[in-house]
Amino acid sequence: MHIADSLGAVLIAWALLNGFMFLAQPGMVFHPERAIEATPRDWGLDYQDVTLQAEDGVTISGWFLPGRSGAPVLLFLHGNAGNISHRGESVAVFHRLGLQVFIIDYRGYGRSEGSPSEEGLYRDARAAWRYLTEGRSLAPRDIIVFGRSLGGIVAAHLAAEVQPAGVIIESSFSSAKDAARATFPLLSRLAMVRYRFDAESAVRRLRCPVLVLHSPDDEVIPYALGRKLYEAAPNPKRFAELRGGHNDGFILSQPQYERVLAEFLAGLPHRA
């Protein structure tokens, strides 16, 4: 009886832990901010406000930053925190490289409606792709998909469904399970991981050139998970090692960072 009581207590504790973690995980994964603190005009760049609808009817907000006529477009999928108004330095890099840029806020971020979820983010990315290919009549070969951190998973899933000119995945991870085990080794084995965010399986299905960037000094997402993504990708592919932390690697890795991007872009089969 004593053993049965003990086992029952353990099962109750396990159930309570999983219930708590199930409810807590959205707040651990998504950190949206609603306030738009700047616009591309504050960064010295021209832009157009864009509003589009995801397939489930949620309204999504974004900015289109035009460039040279006929230049390829970079679809920018940001990380799990803030909103598009916090991506000025990164957007400026791609603009200097001669790209037009389309950046969106996922549902629940910035002026986009709703609240974030894994499937919701994938739907938002598909809506952005439809806007570019149908609303702006762009050929897939003229679109590069870029994702940083959590956005890298979204980028991998989108690129596996469509056929962009190329995909760039920066400071990202192979799956939610891998990230949880690396960050919380014991807890991740006791509690169920609510999200899949399986980028590894998506990357295996890619049929376009892939560039993966990651820093060994990344304090948020282990370098090994970036390497795992790269190893899963089919050829043609390239890996570039960054310097610095998770949020400043692309800054501290200059000018090599921009040079690697330029080399990758130059090899893509987009229209001149």
N, C-alpha and C positions, 0 to 999 in steps of 0.2 A: 504493500500500500504506500509505503514511504517513497519507493522508487516511482510508482505511478504518479504520486503527487508532485514529485520533483520534475518528472517528464512533462506533466501538464503545465507546471509553472514555466518551464523552458519554452514550450510551444506557445504559451500565451505571450511571453516576453518577445519571442521571435515574431509573432503576428503583430504585436504592437509596434515593434521596430519597423517592420515592413510597411505597416499602415502609415506611420509617421513619415518614413522616407518617401513613400509614394506621393504623399501630399507636399513634402518639402522640396522634391526634386525640381519642379518648374522654377522655383525661386533660386535654386542653386545653378541652374543652367542658363536661364534667360535673365538679363539685366537691362531691360529697355528703359530709355528715357524719352519723355514726350516733348520736352522743350527744344525747339530748334534755335540753337545759339548763334548760328551764322549761316550764310548762303554762299554759293560760289562767287557771287559778286563781291563779297567781303574778301575773297581770296584772289580777286582780280581776274575772274573768269566769267565769261558769258554763260547763261544757262536758261533752260526752259523748265517750268514746273510741269510735271506729268502726273496724271491720275489714271489708274487702270483698275480693272476688276479681276480678281482671281476667280478660278472656276467655281468656287463655292459662294461667290457674290461679295466677298470681302473687298473693300476698296483700299488700294495700295498707293502710296505716295512715292514719288521719285523725282530725280533731276536728270535731265539730258544736257550734257555739255558738248555743244557742237565744236567741230574743228574743221580742218581742211576738207573740202568737198571730196567725197569718195574715200576718205580715210576709214580704216577699220574702226569698229566700235568695241569698247571693252565693257562688258556687263559686270559691274562691281557688286559683289555680295559680301557684306561686311560681317564682323564678328558678333558675339553675343551681347555686347554692352553698348550703351549710348545710342546714337542714331547717325543718320547720314551727315549731319552738321559737324560731326567730330572727325571726319575723314579728309579734311582739307589737304594735309601734307601728302597723303597717299594719292589722292586724286590728281594733285599737281604733278606727281612723278609721271603718271600715264599721259597726262596732257602734254608734258614736255617731250614725251616719246612720240608725239604726233598722232595720238589716238583720240577719237571721240569717246566720251565716257557716259554710260548710263548707270546710275547708282540708285538703288531702291531701299526703302525702309520696309522690313518685314512687318507683318501684322502685329500691332501692339507697340511698334516703335515709331517715334516721331509723330507724323500726322496720319499714319496708316491706322485703319480701323482694327478692331478685334483684339485678340490676345495671342501671344505666340504659342506654337506647338510644332512638333517635328514635321508632321504632314503639312501643316500650314505653311511652313517655310518653303517646302518643296513646291507647293502650289503657287506661292508668291513668285518664286524663281521662274516657274513655267509661264506665269502671266507676263513677266518681264520679257521673256523670250518671244512670246506671241506679239507683244507690243513692237519689238524690233523687227520681227520677220513679217508680220501682217500689217501693223500700223505704220511702219516706216519702210516696208517692202525691201528689207535687207536680206541678202543671201546669207545662209549659215556660214559660208566661207569668209564672210566679212565681219564675223562676230567672234571675239575672244572672251571666254568666261574666266573670271578671276574670283577667288574666294580666299579670305583670310580667316584663320582660326575656325570657328564654327561655320563660317561662310564657305570654308574649303569643302566641308561635307556637302553643303547645299550645291556648290559648284560641281562636285563630282557626280552627284545624282542627276543634275540637269544635263551635264555633258554626256552622261551615259544614255540619256533618252534621245538627245538630239545629236547633231553633227556639227559642232562649231569648228572654227579654224584651229583652235587650240584651247587648252585649259591650264590655268596657273593656280596652284594650290600652295598657300603659304602658311606656315606655322599651324598646321592642322593635325588631325589624329585619325587613326585607323577605324576606331569604333568607340561608342560610349562605354562598352564593357572594358575595352583595353584601357581607356582613359581612367575609368573608375578604379580598376585594379592597380594601375600605376600610382594613383593619387591616394586612394584609401584601400590598401591591400586587404586588411581584415574586414572592414565594414562592407566592402563590395562583395565579399563572399557570404555574408550573413543577410544582406538586404538585396532585394531584386532591383535591377537597374530598369527604370521606367522607359528609357529611350534606347533606340538602337543606334541611330546615327552611324550606320554601317557604311563608311566611306570605302573601306577596302574592297568590298564586293562590287561597289559601283565603279571604282577605278579599274578593276579587272575587265570591265565591259567597255572601256573607252576605245574609241577608234580614231583618235586624233592625237597630235603631239601633246606631250604633258611636261610641264615644268613644276618641280616640287622644290620649295625652299624651306629651310628650317635652321634654327640656331642651336648648337650644343648647350648654350647658356639659357635656353628657354626655361623659365621658372614655373610656367603654367602647364605647358604640354611637353612631355618628355621628347627629346630628340629622337629616341628610338621609334616612336610612333610615326614621326614624319618619314623616317627611313623605311618603315614597314609599308607605308603608303607607296613610296617610290618603288620598292621591290615588287609590289603587286601590279604596278602599271605596265602595260605592254609597251613595246617600242613603237615609235620613237619617243624617247623620254630623256630628261636631264634632271640632275639634282644639283642644287646650289646651297652651299653652307653659309648661313648668315652669322653675324656677330651680334651680341647684345641680347636683351631680354625679349619676352613675348610681345610686348607692345611697342618697343623701340628698335627692334632688329632691322627693320627696313630703313631706318634713319641712320643708325650707327654703322650699317654695312655699305653706306655710300662711299665712293662712287661705284664700287663693284656691283652693288645691287642694281643700279640703273643700267649698267653695262650688260649684265646677264639678261635682264629683261629685253634690252634692245637686240641682243643676239638671238634670243628665242623668237621674238616677233619677226625678225628679218627672215627667219627660216620657215615661216608659216605660209600656207598656200592661199592667202587672201588675195583679192583683186588689187592690183597696183593702183 
